């Protein structure tokens, strides 16, 4: 376990997790420029950890769990904090948070009942993550740079987040039902 924890990709994931409290404080203190920089650093670390894991052949079981948890914690926390300061609607935040909480609960139940461990992201799940990242970036950027193009991206990425959250949540439920009904060795791929 210590060897897995010391792998560079996992260290980057832990760095992303450690950014969360500073990001929350930056938003709560209305330091949106700093918050935007921290979001960019978190995004770069997210892209780098996967690339480095492939490049240096340092894919670990810990990393396969830690990376999506870090993503969900970061994005869910950002939506909650941005809602708290009045920059994101309750409707979007409740949907994002509910979907992520639902995924965690269903994944835990699948693991406990069937031993399922493989939760590869679906295309809808990946699209939802991209929309969420664009949404939080543009919401924060709009506080320091309210150009029309930023406001346009903010509006449409929040709309896309809402709809993709709903669609990917139902897709996740459908795939979970399929997985529960299929024999363990032929169960379809995982989810995000």
C-alpha positions as a Markdown table, in Angstrom:
| # | Residue | x | y | z |
|---|---|---|---|---|
| 1 | Unk | 0.0 | 0.0 | 0.0 |
| 2 | Unk | 2.8 | 2.4 | 0.8 |
| 3 | Unk | 4.4 | 1.7 | -2.6 |
| 4 | Unk | 1.1 | 2.5 | -4.3 |
| 5 | Unk | 0.8 | 5.7 | -2.2 |
| 6 | Unk | 4.3 | 6.8 | -3.2 |
| 7 | Unk | 3.6 | 6.5 | -6.9 |
| 8 | Unk | 3.8 | 9.9 | -8.6 |
| 9 | Unk | 0.3 | 9.7 | -10.1 |
| 10 | Unk | -1.2 | 9.0 | -6.7 |
| 11 | Unk | 0.9 | 11.9 | -5.2 |
| 12 | Unk | -0.7 | 14.2 | -7.8 |
| 13 | Unk | -4.2 | 12.9 | -6.8 |
| 14 | Unk | -3.4 | 13.6 | -3.2 |
| 15 | Unk | -2.2 | 17.1 | -4.1 |
| 16 | Unk | -5.6 | 17.6 | -5.8 |
| 17 | Unk | -7.3 | 16.5 | -2.6 |
| 18 | Unk | -5.2 | 18.9 | -0.6 |
| 19 | Unk | -6.2 | 21.8 | -2.8 |
| 20 | Unk | -9.9 | 21.5 | -1.8 |
| 21 | Unk | -9.9 | 23.4 | 1.5 |
| 22 | Unk | -7.8 | 26.2 | 0.0 |
| 23 | Unk | -10.2 | 26.4 | -2.9 |
| 24 | Unk | -13.2 | 26.5 | -0.6 |
| 25 | Unk | -11.7 | 29.3 | 1.5 |
| 26 | Unk | -10.7 | 31.3 | -1.6 |
| 27 | Unk | -14.4 | 31.2 | -2.8 |
| 28 | Unk | -15.8 | 32.0 | 0.6 |
| 29 | Unk | -13.4 | 34.9 | 0.9 |
| 30 | Unk | -14.3 | 36.1 | -2.6 |
| 31 | Unk | -10.7 | 35.6 | -3.9 |
| 32 | Unk | -12.0 | 34.4 | -7.3 |
| 33 | Unk | -8.7 | 34.9 | -9.1 |
| 34 | Unk | -6.9 | 32.6 | -6.6 |
| 35 | Unk | -9.8 | 30.2 | -6.8 |
| 36 | Unk | -9.6 | 30.0 | -10.6 |
| 37 | Unk | -5.8 | 29.4 | -10.4 |
| 38 | Unk | -6.4 | 26.5 | -7.9 |
| 39 | Unk | -9.1 | 25.0 | -10.2 |
| 40 | Unk | -6.6 | 25.1 | -13.1 |
| 41 | Unk | -3.9 | 23.5 | -10.9 |
| 42 | Unk | -6.4 | 20.8 | -9.9 |
| 43 | Unk | -7.4 | 20.2 | -13.5 |
| 44 | Unk | -3.8 | 19.9 | -14.6 |
| 45 | Unk | -3.0 | 17.5 | -11.8 |
| 46 | Unk | -6.0 | 15.4 | -12.8 |
| 47 | Unk | -4.8 | 15.2 | -16.4 |
| 48 | Unk | -1.2 | 14.6 | -15.5 |
| 49 | Unk | -1.9 | 11.8 | -13.0 |
| 50 | Unk | -3.6 | 9.6 | -15.6 |
| 51 | Unk | -0.9 | 10.4 | -18.3 |
| 52 | Unk | 1.9 | 9.7 | -15.9 |
| 53 | Unk | 0.3 | 6.5 | -14.7 |
| 54 | Unk | 0.2 | 5.3 | -18.3 |
| 55 | Unk | 3.7 | 6.7 | -19.3 |
| 56 | Unk | 5.5 | 5.2 | -16.3 |
| 57 | Unk | 3.3 | 2.2 | -16.0 |
| 58 | Unk | 2.3 | 3.2 | -12.4 |
| 59 | Unk | -1.3 | 2.3 | -12.6 |
| 60 | Unk | -2.3 | 1.1 | -9.1 |
| 61 | Unk | -5.5 | -0.3 | -7.6 |
| 62 | Unk | -5.3 | 2.6 | -5.0 |
| 63 | Unk | -5.1 | 5.1 | -7.9 |
| 64 | Unk | -8.1 | 3.6 | -9.6 |
| 65 | Unk | -10.2 | 4.3 | -6.5 |
| 66 | Unk | -8.5 | 7.5 | -5.4 |
| 67 | Unk | -8.7 | 9.4 | -8.7 |
| 68 | Unk | -12.5 | 9.3 | -9.2 |
| 69 | Unk | -13.1 | 9.9 | -5.4 |
| 70 | Unk | -10.9 | 13.0 | -5.7 |
| 71 | Unk | -12.8 | 14.2 | -8.8 |
| 72 | Unk | -16.2 | 13.7 | -7.1 |
| 73 | Unk | -15.1 | 15.4 | -3.9 |
| 74 | Unk | -13.6 | 18.4 | -5.7 |
| 75 | Unk | -16.5 | 18.9 | -8.0 |
| 76 | Unk | -19.3 | 18.2 | -5.5 |
| 77 | Unk | -17.6 | 20.5 | -2.9 |
| 78 | Unk | -17.2 | 23.3 | -5.5 |
| 79 | Unk | -20.9 | 23.1 | -6.5 |
| 80 | Unk | -21.9 | 23.2 | -2.8 |
| 81 | Unk | -19.7 | 26.2 | -2.1 |
| 82 | Unk | -20.7 | 28.1 | -5.2 |
| 83 | Unk | -24.3 | 27.5 | -4.4 |
| 84 | Unk | -23.6 | 28.8 | -0.8 |
| 85 | Unk | -22.2 | 32.1 | -2.2 |
| 86 | Unk | -25.1 | 32.4 | -4.7 |
| 87 | Unk | -23.2 | 31.7 | -7.9 |
| 88 | Unk | -24.8 | 28.4 | -8.8 |
| 89 | Unk | -28.5 | 27.5 | -8.5 |
| 90 | Unk | -29.8 | 25.0 | -5.9 |
| 91 | Unk | -31.4 | 23.0 | -8.7 |
| 92 | Unk | -28.0 | 22.2 | -10.4 |
| 93 | Unk | -26.2 | 21.6 | -7.1 |
| 94 | Unk | -28.8 | 19.3 | -5.7 |
| 95 | Unk | -28.7 | 17.2 | -8.9 |
| 96 | Unk | -24.9 | 17.0 | -9.0 |
| 97 | Unk | -24.6 | 16.2 | -5.4 |
| 98 | Unk | -27.5 | 13.7 | -5.4 |
| 99 | Unk | -26.1 | 11.9 | -8.5 |
| 100 | Unk | -22.6 | 11.6 | -7.0 |
| 101 | Unk | -23.9 | 10.4 | -3.6 |
| 102 | Unk | -26.1 | 7.9 | -5.4 |
| 103 | Unk | -23.2 | 6.6 | -7.4 |
| 104 | Unk | -21.1 | 6.1 | -4.3 |
| 105 | Unk | -23.9 | 4.3 | -2.5 |
| 106 | Unk | -24.7 | 2.0 | -5.5 |
| 107 | Unk | -21.0 | 1.3 | -6.0 |
| 108 | Unk | -20.7 | 0.3 | -2.4 |
| 109 | Unk | -23.8 | -1.9 | -2.6 |
| 110 | Unk | -22.6 | -3.6 | -5.8 |
| 111 | Unk | -19.2 | -4.2 | -4.2 |
| 112 | Unk | -20.8 | -5.6 | -1.0 |
| 113 | Unk | -23.3 | -7.8 | -2.8 |
| 114 | Unk | -21.5 | -8.9 | -5.9 |
| 115 | Unk | -17.8 | -8.0 | -5.3 |
| 116 | Unk | -17.9 | -5.7 | -8.4 |
| 117 | Unk | -14.8 | -3.5 | -8.4 |
| 118 | Unk | -14.6 | -2.3 | -12.0 |
| 119 | Unk | -16.4 | 1.0 | -12.5 |
| 120 | Unk | -15.1 | 2.4 | -15.8 |
| 121 | Unk | -16.7 | 5.7 | -16.8 |
| 122 | Unk | -19.4 | 5.7 | -19.5 |
| 123 | Unk | -19.4 | 8.2 | -22.3 |
| 124 | Unk | -22.3 | 10.1 | -20.6 |
| 125 | Unk | -20.4 | 10.1 | -17.4 |
| 126 | Unk | -17.3 | 11.6 | -19.1 |
| 127 | Unk | -19.4 | 14.2 | -20.8 |
| 128 | Unk | -21.0 | 15.1 | -17.5 |
| 129 | Unk | -17.6 | 15.5 | -15.9 |
| 130 | Unk | -16.4 | 17.8 | -18.7 |
| 131 | Unk | -19.6 | 19.9 | -18.4 |
| 132 | Unk | -19.1 | 20.1 | -14.6 |
| 133 | Unk | -15.5 | 21.2 | -15.0 |
| 134 | Unk | -16.4 | 23.8 | -17.6 |
| 135 | Unk | -19.3 | 25.0 | -15.3 |
| 136 | Unk | -17.2 | 25.6 | -12.2 |
| 137 | Unk | -14.3 | 27.1 | -14.2 |
| 138 | Unk | -16.6 | 29.5 | -16.0 |
| 139 | Unk | -18.6 | 30.4 | -12.9 |
| 140 | Unk | -15.5 | 31.4 | -11.0 |
| 141 | Unk | -13.9 | 33.1 | -14.1 |
| 142 | Unk | -17.0 | 35.2 | -14.6 |
| 143 | Unk | -16.4 | 36.8 | -11.2 |
| 144 | Unk | -13.0 | 38.2 | -12.4 |
| 145 | Unk | -13.6 | 38.4 | -16.1 |
| 146 | Unk | -17.3 | 38.9 | -17.0 |
| 147 | Unk | -16.8 | 38.9 | -20.8 |
| 148 | Unk | -19.7 | 37.8 | -22.9 |
| 149 | Unk | -18.0 | 34.6 | -24.0 |
| 150 | Unk | -17.3 | 33.6 | -20.4 |
| 151 | Unk | -21.0 | 34.3 | -19.5 |
| 152 | Unk | -22.1 | 32.3 | -22.5 |
| 153 | Unk | -19.9 | 29.3 | -21.5 |
| 154 | Unk | -21.2 | 29.7 | -17.9 |
| 155 | Unk | -24.8 | 29.6 | -19.0 |
| 156 | Unk | -24.5 | 26.6 | -21.4 |
| 157 | Unk | -22.1 | 24.6 | -19.3 |
| 158 | Unk | -24.5 | 24.8 | -16.3 |
| 159 | Unk | -27.4 | 23.8 | -18.6 |
| 160 | Unk | -25.3 | 20.9 | -19.9 |
| 161 | Unk | -24.4 | 19.9 | -16.4 |
| 162 | Unk | -28.0 | 19.8 | -15.3 |
| 163 | Unk | -29.1 | 17.6 | -18.2 |
| 164 | Unk | -26.1 | 15.4 | -18.4 |
| 165 | Unk | -26.3 | 14.8 | -14.6 |
| 166 | Unk | -29.8 | 13.6 | -15.0 |
| 167 | Unk | -29.1 | 11.5 | -18.1 |
| 168 | Unk | -25.9 | 10.0 | -16.8 |
| 169 | Unk | -27.6 | 9.3 | -13.4 |
| 170 | Unk | -30.4 | 7.3 | -15.1 |
| 171 | Unk | -27.8 | 5.6 | -17.3 |
| 172 | Unk | -25.9 | 4.6 | -14.3 |
| 173 | Unk | -29.0 | 3.1 | -12.6 |
| 174 | Unk | -29.8 | 1.2 | -15.8 |
| 175 | Unk | -26.2 | -0.2 | -16.0 |
| 176 | Unk | -26.4 | -1.1 | -12.3 |
| 177 | Unk | -29.6 | -3.1 | -12.9 |
| 178 | Unk | -27.9 | -4.8 | -15.9 |
| 179 | Unk | -24.9 | -5.6 | -13.8 |
| 180 | Unk | -27.0 | -7.1 | -11.0 |
| 181 | Unk | -28.8 | -9.3 | -13.4 |
| 182 | Unk | -25.7 | -10.5 | -15.3 |
| 183 | Unk | -23.3 | -13.3 | -14.2 |
| 184 | Unk | -20.2 | -11.9 | -12.6 |
| 185 | Unk | -17.8 | -12.8 | -15.4 |
| 186 | Unk | -20.1 | -11.3 | -18.2 |
| 187 | Unk | -21.2 | -8.1 | -16.3 |
| 188 | Unk | -21.0 | -5.0 | -18.5 |
| 189 | Unk | -18.2 | -2.4 | -17.8 |
| 190 | Unk | -18.3 | 0.1 | -14.9 |
| 191 | Unk | -19.6 | 3.6 | -14.5 |
| 192 | Unk | -18.9 | 7.2 | -13.7 |
